[in-house]
Amino acid sequence: MLFGCASGIPLGIFCAIKRDSFFDHILRVVSMVGVSLPNFWLAILLVQLFSQNLGWLPSHGIGGIQYWILPVVAGSLAGIGSNARMTRSAVLETVKADYITTARAKGQTERKVISAHMLPNAMITIVSTLSGQFANLVGGSVVLETVFSFPGIGMYLMNAVSNRDYPVIRSCVLILALFAAVMVLLTDLIYAYLDPRIKAQYVVEKH
Amino acid sequence: MKKILACILTVAMMVALTACGSGGKELENTQQEAQAETEEAAKDEMKDEEIGSDVLEEAGNEYVADHITIGVAAINTLNPLEKSVFHGMYEVYECLFNFDGVGGEMYAVLADDTKGAFGGYDHEEGSSDYTVYICDNIYDHAGNHITGSDVAFSYNYRNENAANSWPAFESVEAVDDTSVIFHFNRELTGVGDLATYFYDVFIVSEEAFNNSESKLINDMCGTGPYKFVSYVDGSNLELVKNEDYWQTDLSKKKFWANANVESITYDIIAEASQQIIALQSGEADLIDGIKPTYVDQLTADGSYSAYGYNSNMIMCALPNCSSASICSNESFRKAIFYAIDNDAVATAYNGEVEVAHTFGIDKFSDYDESWNHGDDYTTKVDQGLVDQYLQEAGYNGEEIPPRAH
């Protein structure tokens, strides 16, 4: 999730700033591919390339940092693509806004315009997609952990399903649902933090 | 723009296909080179440091490694008192008796075959009690002396807690340190009765069981040739050779108790394709239970060898005869069984299986060869009878999706 945000959001901003450039076209196509590829298929391709053919990374299991690289990349590529596309369109919506023109007219640096004016206003849209991504990531981890033999809750759930271990299945589903609910709650709280208008709706006026 | 997009998609597809398909000759060459380098390095190391057989024993073109990694699809449980198909359990735990492969006789493991009229046990005809004698020099990996009370504990605990019940079993009573009496509710005269009870329970020390925080679910303490080192649920199990293995009589020590390698790591690799990759990348030395469909692919050029072993295991379809099931109707059941083509099923298994004509198999000492002849509804395919039984069952042609467990 962190990897997806740390990579996808800057890429989206870059695409928006360099709109219709060669890099913008490339990144749009690549992000589309990233969103479209099933993560388990991508995982197998990555394993074949980096583990079997090149021998650079372990194909499965746990251990050092090298064991995390392929699962993280396979699990986050869709998030990177999604974040990049969403950030790009959200930033583009703010580019032509009056307050951006005003900021530039005031002589602020382009970096300041992006970080202080464009991005905060675009973040609402981006944050909205993150909670949905978290649910996808949790669902996808069930498959990815099985592919990479990564002993997490996803693999535990899959084994429980195979063994018809109903108490474990119920517990795992409950925990995952709880995580998703907490993420939705956090998203709503972040909305209020990012947008004073939303926060204002919940502030009780003191008389 | 469309041209650029088409070019990018083409490149992406080429990269994907290259990743999928380039594991052929280049990989083999790389592996052969890597293997040659490894062997050369091992030989040099032996020469330089004069390391003996404890590291690498050369025997012609073969060598014995001091550590192997075995890939397995799953380790469902380490609980010795729960039925498990994980082969690593048999490295750590032992039963009273065992069987010699296909068509073999029952032989004593923890039981003392020098005592008793039947090589480890006594039984009087007509009686439902069986007296089993165990060796008096059995110690587990924690140093606990295994006695009759431990055998009684293992059996009685298993009987009280296991999901599948033993219809004929009542209890086991310890007579003294080296003998126990099995109480059944009938004499064991059925096919496989002895196997069911004498070869189905790993014997554990009651003290080791009680001392284990997880009650031997996350750790292991048995009497076998390997002992437990560590276990990460869903990831791996590490075993090391038990230098103090209790059975020192070489005439009684079976090949599986030799402990040829110093340590074994069982790596859990759930995905079948990942098992192959682990084998090809050298992360696993052996895959236990590889899918038959991969065997030809791996062994085609002689780079890998597949060890197949015969099994007496019978796979069969047992209909759900409860009142809620459509199979409660006998005619319908017969229609189903007359429609199943066992020869076609055997063909679908790449000829790895053969059609069985009886539940009784030559693993059992009282097996009768005549059982393996003749056809009945379980082996015969007859479309005419299928139609006849469906008609008798009142089948109206509705689609019935099969559900299998």
Interface residues (C-beta under 8 A of the other chain):
Chain A: H25 I26 V29 V33 I44 L45 L46 V47 Q48 L49 S51 Q52 N53 G55 P58 S59 H60 G61 I62 T146 V147 F148 S149 F150 P151 G152 M155 Y156 M158 N159 S162 N163
Chain B: M1 I4 L5 I8 L9 A12 A16 A19 C20 S22 G23 E26 L27 T30 A74 N76 V232 D233 G234 S235 N236 D267 I268 I269 A270 E271 S273 Q274 I277 A278 Q280 S281 E283
